[in-house]
Amino acid sequence: MARSRPDMLEISTSTSASSSSSSPERATYDDDTDFFTAQRNDSESSIGVASLREMTMSPSRELEYRLSPISRLPPELLIGVFTKLSSSMDLRSCMLVSKTWSRNSVDLLWHRPLCNTWQKLESVIKSIRETGGYYPYHALVKRLNLSNLNDRVNNGTVKPFMHCNRIERLTLTGCVQLTDEGVCSLIYGSRSLLALDITGLDSITDHTLRAVSENCGRLQGLNITDCSKVTDDSLVEVAEHCHFLKRLKLNNCSLVTDESIMAVAHHCPYMLEIDLHNCRQVSNVSITALISSGRQLRELRVGHCHLLTDAAFLDLPKNLTFESLRILDLTACHHLHDEAVERIIETSPRLRNLVLAKCKEITDRSVMAITKLGKNLHYIHLGHCAQITDTAVVQLVKMCNRIRYIDLACCHKLSDTSVKQLATLPKLRRIGLVKCQSITDRSILALAKATVEPRQKPLTQSLLERVHLSYCINLTLQGIHALLNQCPKLTHLSLTGVQAFYLREDLIKFCRPAPEEFTEHQRHVFCVFSGDGVNRLRNYLNESPETLYDTEGTMYDDREGEDMDTDHHVAGLMHATGLNDDDDDDMDEVDGGDESQYELEGER
């Protein structure tokens, strides 16, 4: 016979007679307490109960045990769940569930208020201005980004945020109507500010940066690109007071000189990235000091700093290597020679991105030095380095087989031999061969087949995503057709100036529009396929290829010599479009169709 179950003990709501005011109270539920560790000792656990007294609990304790399990989750778990929500509307709904949920979700909803439309910005401002609200919303804002409304934001717009003194990241990119008054109102008292981006605010002066130096001692990132009125006076103060500075962008700050860069080198030992693009008054001494003292420096961009010479690198301390340096941009540093490149490679053996575009003095000797980077090298830009030959490129590919991006625009001495070797790179995703006039369809077929070295695993398909072939006038429709079919990941193909395409009305309809600032001649030869245009071109060519070109003909010219009229044709084409070797590597990129020139996926 089944044993009868004893009646459930009735829970008493009375307190013990032996209790006194001096006795410790029983544990009560608290939002910050982990429910599973709230028990004071083992006797109160679920393993066993010694007496009726130990089962007695207060009404509040009884209510606690009647709550659903989700309501008893500790705050850290609730917050962990809420962080998985990507929609601000979902977070707002969570706030309305209960006080506990509200307390643990409000920070996530307000730490970065969405201000991408004027209506949303007005709503945020209204909440911040409220004095009798349930939460002090102005103290919850940690990140503020007004760049999406940059054409409407002015000093009056940002005034309501002046009491948000816990902001850590402030982004005002392109808010050109802002002046020192507006920006300073956000900076005063912002002791927590870690990153400030005021790119494009050309009315900003030293007054704003002095406010930064006085109020933002924890600052780690500063971007004042195109703030042309900023001088060394305020930058020196920033360097002296913001010792934790790690990232500094001074692009096009024409008044910056060696004085401020030397201050950064001496006072900011944690510097990771510095961008001095087009700071034309910066010279060798400050760059040498910056590299020598920045043992943690990972990224240095000094493009168009025309005062730099070989001495900037030859004067680096002997027997020192800078293992952290990964990205070095020396675009248009015209006075650099092979000796400087050799010294760079010697002191920075783990470089991943190296930009030497328009360093016209370097030769194969520099490329041979670069081969020592081996598998570390992922990105190499040698555009307009016209002295480079096939011999150097072939050796580069053999030694650095992890290259993902390579640009050899205007390297006129290169031929199909180089491109055939480049086609063996197993990770190649982007290649630039603009104005390499000697290459033919042999090169294109090699890229399409994506053959690899005998010891390497064969590729199932090409990984090429972007191919730049503008002004490679020997290319034909057959070769490009083969490339399109063998490169399913291709998203960008530039063929500006290639007669086989820009003269075909049925093909150029798949091109993207030419930039408005182009001249009539530039528009005539413009031919760039991107995004869905690549797929549409591929499908069109595959529909009826026999009607598009003579399939009996060869895809490339086997003649030993080149057509005598080739040089005259190229010269005439360049003259008609207003281009020369000093122009940008690829005129069809001016509308911003490319990804960032110096950043690739996985580079950091």
Rosetta blueprint (number, residue, H / E / L):
1 M L
2 A L
3 R L
4 S L
5 R L
6 P L
7 D L
8 M L
9 L L
10 E L
11 I L
12 S L
13 T L
14 S L
15 T L
16 S L
17 A L
18 S L
19 S L
20 S L
21 S L
22 S L
23 S L
24 P L
25 E L
26 R L
27 A L
28 T L
29 Y L
30 D L
31 D L
32 D L
33 T L
34 D L
35 F H
36 F H
37 T H
38 A L
39 Q L
40 R L
41 N L
42 D H
43 S H
44 E H
45 S L
46 S L
47 I L
48 G L
49 V L
50 A L
51 S L
52 L H
53 R H
54 E H
55 M H
56 T L
57 M L
58 S L
59 P H
60 S H
61 R H
62 E H
63 L H
64 E H
65 Y H
66 R H
67 L L
68 S L
69 P H
70 I H
71 S H
72 R H
73 L L
74 P L
75 P H
76 E H
77 L H
78 L H
79 I H
80 G H
81 V H
82 F H
83 T L
84 K L
85 L L
86 S L
87 S L
88 S H
89 M H
90 D H
91 L H
92 R H
93 S H
94 C H
95 M H
96 L L
97 V L
98 S L
99 K H
100 T H
101 W H
102 S H
103 R H
104 N H
105 S H
106 V H
107 D H
108 L H
109 L H
110 W H
111 H L
112 R L
113 P L
114 L L
115 C L
116 N L
117 T L
118 W H
119 Q H
120 K H
121 L H
122 E H
123 S H
124 V H
125 I H
126 K H
127 S H
128 I H
129 R H
130 E L
131 T L
132 G L
133 G L
134 Y L
135 Y L
136 P L
137 Y H
138 H H
139 A H
140 L L
141 V L
142 K L
143 R E
144 L E
145 N E
146 L L
147 S H
148 N H
149 L H
150 N L
151 D L
152 R L
153 V L
154 N L
155 N H
156 G H
157 T H
158 V H
159 K H
160 P H
161 F H
162 M H
163 H H
164 C L
165 N L
166 R L
167 I L
168 E L
169 R E
170 L E
171 T E
172 L L
173 T L
174 G L
175 C L
176 V L
177 Q L
178 L L
179 T L
180 D H
181 E H
182 G H
183 V H
184 C H
185 S H
186 L H
187 I H
188 Y L
189 G L
190 S L
191 R L
192 S L
193 L L
194 L L
195 A E
196 L E
197 D E
198 I L
199 T L
200 G L
201 L L
202 D L
203 S L
204 I L
205 T L
206 D H
207 H H
208 T H
209 L H
210 R H
211 A H
212 V H
213 S H
214 E H
215 N H
216 C L
217 G L
218 R L
219 L L
220 Q L
221 G E
222 L E
223 N E
224 I L
225 T L
226 D L
227 C L
228 S L
229 K L
230 V L
231 T L
232 D H
233 D H
234 S H
235 L H
236 V H
237 E H
238 V H
239 A H
240 E H
241 H H
242 C L
243 H L
244 F L
245 L L
246 K L
247 R E
248 L E
249 K E
250 L L
251 N L
252 N L
253 C L
254 S L
255 L L
256 V L
257 T E
258 D H
259 E H
260 S H
261 I H
262 M H
263 A H
264 V H
265 A H
266 H H
267 H H
268 C L
269 P L
270 Y L
271 M L
272 L L
273 E E
274 I E
275 D E
276 L L
277 H L
278 N L
279 C L
280 R L
281 Q E
282 V L
283 S L
284 N H
285 V H
286 S H
287 I H
288 T H
289 A H
290 L H
291 I H
292 S H
293 S H
294 G L
295 R L
296 Q L
297 L L
298 R L
299 E E
300 L E
301 R E
302 V L
303 G L
304 H L
305 C L
306 H L
307 L L
308 L L
309 T E
310 D L
311 A H
312 A H
313 F H
314 L H
315 D L
316 L L
317 P L
318 K L
319 N L
320 L L
321 T L
322 F L
323 E L
324 S L
325 L L
326 R L
327 I E
328 L E
329 D E
330 L L
331 T L
332 A L
333 C L
334 H L
335 H E
336 L L
337 H L
338 D H
339 E H
340 A H
341 V H
342 E H
343 R H
344 I H
345 I H
346 E H
347 T H
348 S L
349 P L
350 R L
351 L L
352 R L
353 N E
354 L E
355 V E
356 L L
357 A L
358 K L
359 C L
360 K L
361 E L
362 I L
363 T L
364 D H
365 R H
366 S H
367 V H
368 M H
369 A H
370 I H
371 T H
372 K H
373 L H
374 G H
375 K H
376 N H
377 L L
378 H L
379 Y E
380 I E
381 H E
382 L L
383 G L
384 H L
385 C L
386 A L
387 Q L
388 I L
389 T L
390 D H
391 T H
392 A H
393 V H
394 V H
395 Q H
396 L H
397 V H
398 K H
399 M H
400 C L
401 N L
402 R L
403 I L
404 R L
405 Y E
406 I E
407 D E
408 L L
409 A L
410 C L
411 C L
412 H L
413 K L
414 L L
415 S L
416 D H
417 T H
418 S H
419 V H
420 K H
421 Q H
422 L H
423 A L
424 T L
425 L L
426 P L
427 K L
428 L L
429 R L
430 R E
431 I E
432 G E
433 L L
434 V L
435 K L
436 C L
437 Q L
438 S L
439 I L
440 T L
441 D H
442 R H
443 S H
444 I H
445 L H
446 A H
447 L H
448 A H
449 K H
450 A L
451 T L
452 V L
453 E L
454 P L
455 R L
456 Q L
457 K L
458 P L
459 L L
460 T L
461 Q L
462 S L
463 L L
464 L L
465 E L
466 R E
467 V E
468 H E
469 L L
470 S L
471 Y L
472 C L
473 I L
474 N L
475 L L
476 T L
477 L H
478 Q H
479 G H
480 I H
481 H H
482 A H
483 L H
484 L H
485 N H
486 Q H
487 C L
488 P L
489 K L
490 L L
491 T L
492 H E
493 L E
494 S E
495 L L
496 T L
497 G L
498 V L
499 Q H
500 A H
501 F H
502 Y H
503 L L
504 R L
505 E H
506 D H
507 L H
508 I H
509 K L
510 F L
511 C L
512 R L
513 P L
514 A L
515 P L
516 E L
517 E L
518 F L
519 T L
520 E H
521 H H
522 Q H
523 R H
524 H H
525 V H
526 F L
527 C L
528 V E
529 F E
530 S E
531 G L
532 D H
533 G H
534 V H
535 N H
536 R H
537 L H
538 R H
539 N H
540 Y H
541 L H
542 N H
543 E H
544 S L
545 P H
546 E H
547 T H
548 L L
549 Y L
550 D L
551 T L
552 E L
553 G L
554 T L
555 M L
556 Y L
557 D L
558 D L
559 R L
560 E L
561 G L
562 E L
563 D L
564 M L
565 D L
566 T H
567 D H
568 H H
569 H H
570 V H
571 A H
572 G H
573 L H
574 M H
575 H H
576 A H
577 T H
578 G L
579 L L
580 N L
581 D L
582 D L
583 D L
584 D L
585 D L
586 D L
587 M H
588 D H
589 E H
590 V L
591 D L
592 G L
593 G L
594 D L
595 E L
596 S L
597 Q L
598 Y L
599 E L
600 L L
601 E L
602 G L
603 E L
604 R L
